[in-house]
Amino acid sequence: MNSKGNILAIGAHPDDIELLCGGTLAKYSKLGHKVYMYHACYGDKGGLDKKSEEIINERREEANNSAKVINAVSFVGDFRDGEVTINLENRLLLIDVIRQCDPTVIFTHSPYDYHTDHLNTSKLVFEASYMVNLPKLKTSHKATKILPRLFYFDTISGVGFNPVEYVDITDVIDLKIKMMMQHKSQILFIKKYHNVDLLEMIKINGKYRGFQCNAEYAEGFVECIAWPRKTAKRILP
Ligand SMILES: [Zn+2]
């Protein structure tokens, strides 16, 4: 870990992290933190006309290109879309992912989002994140020294999510948009499938959260308040 501390964002599908906390990650990176982006699923069902294997390769490359925009590290897990389930094997897998990145702060999905993979990723991260520093719990990577703080990022389009902390992303909104622009396949797919423009969604959500905290653009978060990882100190940039 560098002296600034590592930051880990865990999303279900390649592009969720960019959409929901890309600005905050860009800020962390600018401040000198090492940023990791773990996408649990291949994203293999995020397309219409291509073969799944083709979509997997394309989305992995898009995720890499997006991470490069902010000098972050991207890695993709081994879940197929719709197949993130809560069990001991997957909890241990997530413990190992967290240990590998040794973060001081973790971001993941809200426990109340729309997609099963989002909900189950959120639950797995919660379960895993308070056990990562137990030396007796063996995984491929060694136990961390500290318990990371855990923050839930916004839901898709903000439905049912009431932030209690905000990060002003005005100075990095261009980077956030540039990250999302790397996910070309999803911009096309979501437009075709849901008639939603993801770039417009980023701007409108950012503006809306910005209105709530007197910033031009912002991202909203809720911290997971659970003993013993919470301190009185504000952590977010
Ligand atoms: Zn998703």
Residues whose N, C-alpha, C, O or C-beta is under 5 A from the ligand:
A	BS01	ZN	A12 H13 D16
